[in-house]
């Protein structure tokens, strides 16, 4: 997915120090030295899965489109905000090519 | 449930093994999915206690097993609990690696749990583990124990004799105040096969992986296959379900080309161990090994080698009589003396830490021999079936 992100565009990236496991629709994430284990389900878990490669919000909305026909932008936006609030993702500029 | 659980576990270690290809899954599914709803509550509980929860989840995801809704919820809860524990262990593994590196010990190999999860599983969540295992060079072992000791880890037993661990021990177990255990390994087995095994080989051709941005190395794939075989065959009198499940996965994945693993086993003097490992898997329903079965059928193992394996297996990780057989494998008289002294006459402090004294220790060495001695009036000891 990262190949299609234009250079200089804002992308969402996972933090590098996360340890991850999955059980069914539940994603478990432990950041080193964070203490608290985070449990994701629903849209937040789906967005986390998409972020195996950095992705723009537009990419994420497009990916979610099939599963969330109406209001995908709102659902994805809320999920990204939630992940960011938990310190699991960051917003970065994609590298200049 | 008790009787059923044994056969169910036999099936589960195959159905939930890593690396089963489409053809094998198809063959396993041909008779339809196993309906385990009857008795499923007890099964899920037993599976969680045997660390096979990931295997059951894998079998469900492959459509090979059916459980009821409440059992699925119970399984999901058990899986989440086990995975949470794995994450805590991996977090500690990162800390340990950094602590050891800061102490000048940067060359390590992760063995078992996390290495299997991240290198040999389709999904690391399919395989859970309960402790950590690191391979450390023998010359670094004492220092590694000291460095982690300064970081709060405690070894329950003093060394058998000064210098014994770094030259002869399989591993040293350390426990952190929160209960997390880490085994610092010098090698991967005890006894005769520890002497034969060229330890340097375990360090060659490492495979790299990352956890939370920290780089790790593991043994190469062939060494990992043999480690699974040695652990299942020599680690305890009866291999744990998880050990068998790992072994099934490794043997299934190498079934198309057994030669490299066999050649390595020959270099390790461990053909009898590998032969026994194949026998463990062949009796499991649906494992369907062809390459390994053909190799086992065409390979002779001498009674002496079988006896060595049997004795070592009987002793498991304890220092029983089988350890003394290792003396005969040693080239240098100095090694023979130091090893035998460590086994037979451990320090008083070591004995006290284990709640033993010289007399009780002697009993420990003698007991397995008595137990193994056949009753002259009873049936002849079971002979290995010809394979």
Interface residues (C-beta under 8 A of the other chain):
Chain A: X16 X17 X18 X19 X20 X21 X22 X23 X24 X26 X28 X30 X31 X32 X33 X37 X39
Chain B: X57 X76 X79 X80 X83 X84 X86 X87 X88 X90 X91 X94 X95 X123 X124 X125 X211 X212 X213
